[in-house]
Amino acid sequence: MATMTPLELWPTRSTEEVQTIIRAVYKQVLGNPHVMESERLTAAESQLANGDISVREFVRAVGTSEFYRTRYFEKCAPNRFVELNFMHFLGRPPASQAEISEHIVRCVAEGFDAEIDSFINSEEYQATFGENVVPYNRGASTEVGQSQVTYNRMFALDRGPAQVSSAVTAAQIGTSNKIKAAGVNLSGSGQANQKTFKILVTGSKFDSPRRRSTTEYRVAGDNMTSQIQRINRSGGKIVSITEVV
């Protein structure tokens, strides 16, 4: 699904090379969709072509677009949304459930744009892609310190050039990290509600008696968004989100 080899936009670029970069960013960041002319970010494309913005900033524009928000933030289970953010922006799977939980909490506390920015502003992004390299699938190549688990997780997320990210809305990475067939789920149910997650919360407010406590919630994956919203409204702070095996 992802770009397999690095593509870099050089200062001496031609019009054709700019268009190659634009297509590669759409494919990588949007998850291999069909992008209609009306859905293209023509203003950002022009800025890239004129040298007004870098590839990195074009990636940010695509990642914070209404296209991305609608397909992945609004329609996917929270775990799946974060999985895809790692794959689309950093070219790798999440390293652990703790890493997933950290991003879910950020998304709830700071919002959609802040979650996307956290990937693009990260030291990892800068060290790996810099300003003008299109993010690509790093799971297919060997890197120092990379474990076998990373390969298994990347295989769970990326099943080749024919896969479209939006066709799978449920989380694909589990605590077992076993390689298994991809589950296609167009409705937001199915695999998501087969996974149960434990959400540990502190600071929730209660009316009678009025106190603060530590609370544990166990919810199905596809109910996680509504539960997190209720926690947020109650003033609670999410400490961790872990999968119940």
Disulfide bonds with the S-S distance in Angstrom:
none
